[in-house]
Amino acid sequence: MMFGLFFSLKTFAAAMDPRTDTKSQLGAPLRIGESCTFRSFRTNNYKLHFLESPSGIKIVLNTDPNAGDLRDNLSYIYGLYVEYVMKNPLYTPGEPFKCELFLRNLFQFVKTIGL
């Protein structure tokens, strides 16, 4: 369900991109980093923050609807992922992972930003 939501929002943002004359067709697959992308959306109950890395990793945070811009925070979380998961020689890309150092640092970071 979440994949469909992100896919739809990405293609909609790309179709509405004011920087290009050529508009992508709604529903057409996009390359990572191609065209506009959405960063967050808000409802009455929550705000969803989204970051897609150049490697295709998607990071999502749900917060209070009044939360500000968390792009830097999402980038920091991606840096933790790269440092503790991707650089781990025991990690197999595409497989589920359990990395205590990553989780410990992630939880510690999230506590500092008050989410």
TIRO-2110 file (N, C-alpha, C; in Angstrom, 1 decimal):
// TIRO-2110
0.8, -1.2, 0.0, N, 1, A
0.0, 0.0, 0.0, CA, 1, A
0.9, 1.3, 0.0, C, 1, A
1.9, 1.3, 0.8, N, 2, A
2.8, 2.4, 0.9, CA, 2, A
3.5, 2.6, -0.4, C, 2, A
3.9, 1.5, -1.1, N, 3, A
4.6, 1.6, -2.4, CA, 3, A
3.7, 2.3, -3.4, C, 3, A
2.5, 2.0, -3.4, N, 4, A
1.5, 2.6, -4.3, CA, 4, A
1.4, 4.1, -4.1, C, 4, A
1.3, 4.4, -2.8, N, 5, A
1.2, 5.8, -2.4, CA, 5, A
2.4, 6.6, -2.9, C, 5, A
3.7, 6.1, -2.6, N, 6, A
4.9, 6.8, -3.0, CA, 6, A
5.0, 6.9, -4.5, C, 6, A
4.7, 5.8, -5.2, N, 7, A
4.7, 5.8, -6.7, CA, 7, A
3.8, 6.8, -7.2, C, 7, A
2.6, 6.9, -6.7, N, 8, A
1.6, 7.9, -7.2, CA, 8, A
2.0, 9.3, -7.0, C, 8, A
2.5, 9.6, -5.8, N, 9, A
3.0, 10.9, -5.5, CA, 9, A
4.2, 11.3, -6.3, C, 9, A
5.1, 10.4, -6.5, N, 10, A
6.3, 10.7, -7.3, CA, 10, A
5.9, 11.0, -8.7, C, 10, A
5.0, 10.2, -9.3, N, 11, A
4.7, 10.5, -10.7, CA, 11, A
3.8, 11.7, -10.9, C, 11, A
3.0, 12.0, -9.9, N, 12, A
2.2, 13.2, -9.9, CA, 12, A
3.1, 14.5, -9.8, C, 12, A
4.1, 14.4, -8.9, N, 13, A
5.1, 15.5, -8.8, CA, 13, A
5.9, 15.7, -10.1, C, 13, A
6.3, 14.6, -10.7, N, 14, A
7.0, 14.7, -11.9, CA, 14, A
6.2, 15.3, -13.1, C, 14, A
4.9, 14.9, -13.1, N, 15, A
4.0, 15.5, -14.1, CA, 15, A
3.7, 17.0, -13.9, C, 15, A
3.8, 17.4, -12.7, N, 16, A
3.6, 18.8, -12.4, CA, 16, A
4.8, 19.7, -12.4, C, 16, A
6.0, 19.1, -12.7, N, 17, A
7.3, 19.7, -12.6, CA, 17, A
7.3, 21.0, -13.5, C, 17, A
7.5, 22.2, -12.8, N, 18, A
7.5, 23.4, -13.6, CA, 18, A
8.8, 23.7, -14.3, C, 18, A
9.8, 22.9, -14.1, N, 19, A
11.1, 23.2, -14.6, CA, 19, A
11.3, 22.6, -16.0, C, 19, A
10.4, 21.7, -16.4, N, 20, A
10.6, 21.1, -17.7, CA, 20, A
9.4, 21.3, -18.6, C, 20, A
9.7, 21.4, -19.9, N, 21, A
8.6, 21.5, -20.9, CA, 21, A
8.0, 20.2, -21.2, C, 21, A
8.8, 19.1, -21.2, N, 22, A
8.3, 17.8, -21.4, CA, 22, A
7.8, 17.2, -20.2, C, 22, A
6.6, 16.8, -20.1, N, 23, A
6.0, 16.3, -18.9, CA, 23, A
5.9, 14.7, -19.1, C, 23, A
6.3, 14.1, -18.0, N, 24, A
6.1, 12.6, -18.0, CA, 24, A
4.7, 12.2, -17.9, C, 24, A
4.4, 11.1, -18.4, N, 25, A
3.0, 10.6, -18.4, CA, 25, A
2.7, 10.1, -17.0, C, 25, A
1.5, 10.4, -16.5, N, 26, A
1.2, 9.8, -15.1, CA, 26, A
1.2, 8.3, -15.2, C, 26, A
1.9, 7.8, -14.2, N, 27, A
2.0, 6.3, -14.1, CA, 27, A
3.2, 5.8, -14.8, C, 27, A
4.0, 6.6, -15.5, N, 28, A
5.2, 6.1, -16.2, CA, 28, A
6.3, 6.0, -15.1, C, 28, A
7.1, 4.9, -15.2, N, 29, A
8.2, 4.8, -14.3, CA, 29, A
9.2, 5.9, -14.4, C, 29, A
9.8, 6.3, -13.3, N, 30, A
10.8, 7.4, -13.3, CA, 30, A
12.1, 6.8, -12.8, C, 30, A
13.2, 7.4, -13.4, N, 31, A
14.5, 7.0, -12.8, CA, 31, A
14.7, 7.8, -11.5, C, 31, A
15.5, 7.2, -10.7, N, 32, A
15.8, 7.9, -9.4, CA, 32, A
16.4, 9.2, -9.6, C, 32, A
15.9, 10.2, -9.0, N, 33, A
16.4, 11.6, -9.1, CA, 33, A
15.9, 12.3, -10.3, C, 33, A
15.1, 11.7, -11.1, N, 34, A
14.5, 12.3, -12.3, CA, 34, A
13.4, 13.2, -12.0, C, 34, A
13.4, 14.4, -12.4, N, 35, A
12.3, 15.4, -12.2, CA, 35, A
12.1, 15.8, -10.8, C, 35, A
11.0, 16.4, -10.5, N, 36, A
10.6, 16.8, -9.2, CA, 36, A
10.2, 15.6, -8.3, C, 36, A
10.4, 15.7, -7.1, N, 37, A
9.9, 14.7, -6.2, CA, 37, A
9.2, 15.3, -5.0, C, 37, A
8.4, 14.6, -4.3, N, 38, A
7.7, 15.2, -3.1, CA, 38, A
8.6, 14.9, -1.9, C, 38, A
8.5, 15.8, -1.0, N, 39, A
9.3, 15.6, 0.3, CA, 39, A
8.5, 15.3, 1.5, C, 39, A
7.3, 15.8, 1.5, N, 40, A
6.4, 15.5, 2.6, CA, 40, A
4.9, 15.8, 2.2, C, 40, A
4.0, 15.3, 2.9, N, 41, A
2.6, 15.7, 2.8, CA, 41, A
2.0, 15.7, 4.2, C, 41, A
0.9, 16.4, 4.4, N, 42, A
0.3, 16.6, 5.7, CA, 42, A
-1.2, 16.3, 5.6, C, 42, A
-1.6, 15.6, 6.7, N, 43, A
-3.1, 15.4, 6.9, CA, 43, A
-3.4, 16.1, 8.2, C, 43, A
-4.6, 16.0, 8.6, N, 44, A
-5.0, 16.5, 9.9, CA, 44, A
-4.4, 15.8, 11.1, C, 44, A
-4.0, 14.5, 10.9, N, 45, A
-3.5, 13.7, 11.9, CA, 45, A
-2.0, 13.5, 11.9, C, 45, A
-1.3, 13.6, 10.8, N, 46, A
0.1, 13.3, 10.7, CA, 46, A
0.8, 14.1, 9.5, C, 46, A
2.1, 14.1, 9.6, N, 47, A
2.9, 14.6, 8.4, CA, 47, A
3.8, 13.5, 8.0, C, 47, A
3.9, 13.1, 6.8, N, 48, A
4.7, 12.1, 6.3, CA, 48, A
5.9, 12.8, 5.6, C, 48, A
7.1, 12.5, 6.0, N, 49, A
8.4, 13.0, 5.4, CA, 49, A
9.0, 11.9, 4.6, C, 49, A
9.5, 12.2, 3.4, N, 50, A
10.0, 11.2, 2.5, CA, 50, A
11.4, 11.6, 1.9, C, 50, A
12.3, 10.7, 1.9, N, 51, A
13.6, 10.9, 1.2, CA, 51, A
13.9, 9.6, 0.4, C, 51, A
14.2, 9.8, -0.9, N, 52, A
14.7, 8.7, -1.7, CA, 52, A
16.1, 9.0, -2.0, C, 52, A
17.0, 8.1, -1.7, N, 53, A
18.5, 8.3, -1.9, CA, 53, A
18.8, 8.0, -3.4, C, 53, A
20.0, 8.4, -3.8, N, 54, A
20.4, 8.1, -5.2, CA, 54, A
20.4, 6.6, -5.4, C, 54, A
20.6, 5.8, -4.4, N, 55, A
20.7, 4.3, -4.6, CA, 55, A
19.3, 3.7, -4.6, C, 55, A
18.2, 4.5, -4.3, N, 56, A
16.9, 4.0, -4.3, CA, 56, A
16.3, 3.7, -3.0, C, 56, A
17.1, 3.8, -1.9, N, 57, A
16.6, 3.6, -0.5, CA, 57, A
15.6, 4.7, -0.2, C, 57, A
14.5, 4.2, 0.4, N, 58, A
13.4, 5.2, 0.7, CA, 58, A
13.4, 5.3, 2.3, C, 58, A
13.4, 6.5, 2.8, N, 59, A
13.3, 6.7, 4.2, CA, 59, A
12.0, 7.5, 4.5, C, 59, A
11.2, 7.0, 5.4, N, 60, A
9.9, 7.7, 5.7, CA, 60, A
9.8, 7.9, 7.2, C, 60, A
9.4, 9.1, 7.6, N, 61, A
9.1, 9.4, 9.0, CA, 61, A
7.7, 10.0, 9.0, C, 61, A
6.9, 9.5, 10.0, N, 62, A
5.6, 10.0, 10.3, CA, 62, A
5.7, 10.9, 11.6, C, 62, A
5.3, 12.1, 11.5, N, 63, A
5.4, 13.0, 12.7, CA, 63, A
4.1, 13.7, 12.9, C, 63, A
4.2, 14.6, 13.9, N, 64, A
3.1, 15.5, 14.2, CA, 64, A
2.8, 16.3, 13.0, C, 64, A
1.6, 16.7, 12.7, N, 65, A
1.3, 17.5, 11.5, CA, 65, A
2.0, 18.9, 11.5, C, 65, A
2.4, 19.4, 12.6, N, 66, A
3.0, 20.7, 12.7, CA, 66, A
4.6, 20.6, 12.6, C, 66, A
5.1, 19.5, 12.4, N, 67, A
6.6, 19.3, 12.3, CA, 67, A
7.1, 20.1, 11.1, C, 67, A
8.3, 20.7, 11.3, N, 68, A
8.9, 21.4, 10.2, CA, 68, A
9.6, 20.5, 9.1, C, 68, A
10.4, 21.1, 8.4, N, 69, A
11.2, 20.4, 7.3, CA, 69, A
12.2, 19.5, 7.9, C, 69, A
12.2, 18.2, 7.6, N, 70, A
13.1, 17.2, 8.2, CA, 70, A
14.1, 16.7, 7.2, C, 70, A
14.3, 17.3, 6.1, N, 71, A
15.2, 16.8, 5.0, CA, 71, A
16.6, 16.5, 5.6, C, 71, A
17.1, 17.4, 6.4, N, 72, A
18.5, 17.2, 6.9, CA, 72, A
18.5, 16.0, 7.9, C, 72, A
17.4, 15.8, 8.6, N, 73, A
17.3, 14.7, 9.5, CA, 73, A
17.2, 13.4, 8.8, C, 73, A
16.5, 13.4, 7.7, N, 74, A
16.4, 12.2, 6.9, CA, 74, A
17.7, 11.8, 6.2, C, 74, A
18.4, 12.9, 5.8, N, 75, A
19.8, 12.6, 5.2, CA, 75, A
20.7, 12.1, 6.2, C, 75, A
20.6, 12.5, 7.5, N, 76, A
21.5, 12.0, 8.5, CA, 76, A
21.1, 10.5, 8.8, C, 76, A
19.9, 10.2, 8.8, N, 77, A
19.4, 8.8, 9.0, CA, 77, A
20.0, 7.9, 7.8, C, 77, A
19.9, 8.5, 6.6, N, 78, A
20.5, 7.7, 5.5, CA, 78, A
22.0, 7.5, 5.7, C, 78, A
22.7, 8.5, 6.2, N, 79, A
24.1, 8.4, 6.5, CA, 79, A
24.4, 7.3, 7.6, C, 79, A
23.5, 7.2, 8.6, N, 80, A
23.6, 6.1, 9.5, CA, 80, A
23.4, 4.7, 8.9, C, 80, A
22.5, 4.7, 8.0, N, 81, A
22.2, 3.4, 7.2, CA, 81, A
23.4, 3.0, 6.4, C, 81, A
24.0, 4.0, 5.7, N, 82, A
25.2, 3.7, 4.9, CA, 82, A
26.3, 3.2, 5.8, C, 82, A
26.6, 3.9, 6.9, N, 83, A
27.7, 3.6, 7.8, CA, 83, A
27.6, 2.3, 8.4, C, 83, A
26.4, 2.0, 9.0, N, 84, A
26.3, 0.7, 9.8, CA, 84, A
25.7, -0.5, 9.1, C, 84, A
25.0, -0.2, 8.0, N, 85, A
24.4, -1.4, 7.3, CA, 85, A
25.1, -1.6, 5.9, C, 85, A
25.2, -0.7, 5.1, N, 86, A
25.8, -0.9, 3.7, CA, 86, A
27.3, -1.2, 3.8, C, 86, A
28.0, -0.6, 4.8, N, 87, A
29.4, -0.9, 4.9, CA, 87, A
29.7, -2.2, 5.7, C, 87, A
28.7, -2.8, 6.2, N, 88, A
28.8, -4.0, 6.9, CA, 88, A
29.1, -5.2, 6.0, C, 88, A
30.3, -5.9, 6.1, N, 89, A
30.6, -6.9, 5.1, CA, 89, A
29.6, -8.1, 5.2, C, 89, A
28.9, -8.2, 6.3, N, 90, A
27.9, -9.4, 6.5, CA, 90, A
26.6, -9.1, 5.9, C, 90, A
26.3, -7.8, 5.5, N, 91, A
25.0, -7.4, 4.9, CA, 91, A
25.0, -7.9, 3.4, C, 91, A
23.8, -8.5, 3.1, N, 92, A
23.6, -8.8, 1.7, CA, 92, A
22.5, -7.9, 1.2, C, 92, A
22.8, -7.0, 0.2, N, 93, A
21.9, -6.1, -0.4, CA, 93, A
20.6, -6.7, -0.8, C, 93, A
19.5, -6.1, -0.4, N, 94, A
18.1, -6.6, -0.7, CA, 94, A
17.6, -7.5, 0.3, C, 94, A
18.4, -7.9, 1.3, N, 95, A
17.9, -8.8, 2.3, CA, 95, A
17.6, -8.0, 3.6, C, 95, A
16.6, -8.6, 4.4, N, 96, A
16.3, -7.9, 5.7, CA, 96, A
17.6, -7.9, 6.5, C, 96, A
17.7, -6.9, 7.4, N, 97, A
18.9, -6.8, 8.2, CA, 97, A
18.5, -6.5, 9.6, C, 97, A
19.4, -6.9, 10.5, N, 98, A
19.3, -6.6, 11.9, CA, 98, A
20.7, -6.1, 12.4, C, 98, A
20.8, -4.8, 12.6, N, 99, A
22.1, -4.3, 13.0, CA, 99, A
21.9, -3.5, 14.2, C, 99, A
22.4, -4.0, 15.3, N, 100, A
22.2, -3.3, 16.6, CA, 100, A
22.9, -1.9, 16.7, C, 100, A
24.0, -1.8, 16.1, N, 101, A
24.7, -0.4, 16.0, CA, 101, A
23.8, 0.6, 15.3, C, 101, A
23.3, 0.2, 14.2, N, 102, A
22.4, 1.1, 13.4, CA, 102, A
21.2, 1.4, 14.2, C, 102, A
20.5, 0.4, 14.8, N, 103, A
19.3, 0.7, 15.6, CA, 103, A
19.6, 1.6, 16.8, C, 103, A
20.7, 1.3, 17.5, N, 104, A
21.0, 2.1, 18.7, CA, 104, A
21.3, 3.5, 18.3, C, 104, A
22.0, 3.8, 17.2, N, 105, A
22.3, 5.1, 16.8, CA, 105, A
21.1, 5.8, 16.2, C, 105, A
20.2, 5.1, 15.5, N, 106, A
19.0, 5.6, 15.0, CA, 106, A
18.1, 6.1, 16.2, C, 106, A
17.9, 5.2, 17.1, N, 107, A
17.0, 5.6, 18.3, CA, 107, A
17.6, 6.8, 19.0, C, 107, A
18.9, 6.8, 19.2, N, 108, A
19.5, 7.9, 19.9, CA, 108, A
19.3, 9.2, 19.2, C, 108, A
19.5, 9.2, 17.8, N, 109, A
19.3, 10.4, 17.0, CA, 109, A
17.8, 10.9, 17.1, C, 109, A
16.9, 9.9, 16.9, N, 110, A
15.5, 10.3, 16.9, CA, 110, A
15.1, 10.9, 18.3, C, 110, A
15.6, 10.4, 19.4, N, 111, A
15.4, 11.1, 20.7, CA, 111, A
15.9, 12.5, 20.7, C, 111, A
17.0, 12.8, 20.1, N, 112, A
17.6, 14.1, 20.1, CA, 112, A
16.7, 15.1, 19.3, C, 112, A
16.0, 14.7, 18.3, N, 113, A
15.2, 15.6, 17.5, CA, 113, A
13.7, 15.6, 18.0, C, 113, A
13.4, 14.8, 19.0, N, 114, A
12.1, 14.9, 19.7, CA, 114, A
11.0, 14.3, 18.9, C, 114, A
11.2, 13.3, 18.1, N, 115, A
10.1, 12.7, 17.3, CA, 115, A
9.5, 11.6, 18.1, C, 115, A
END
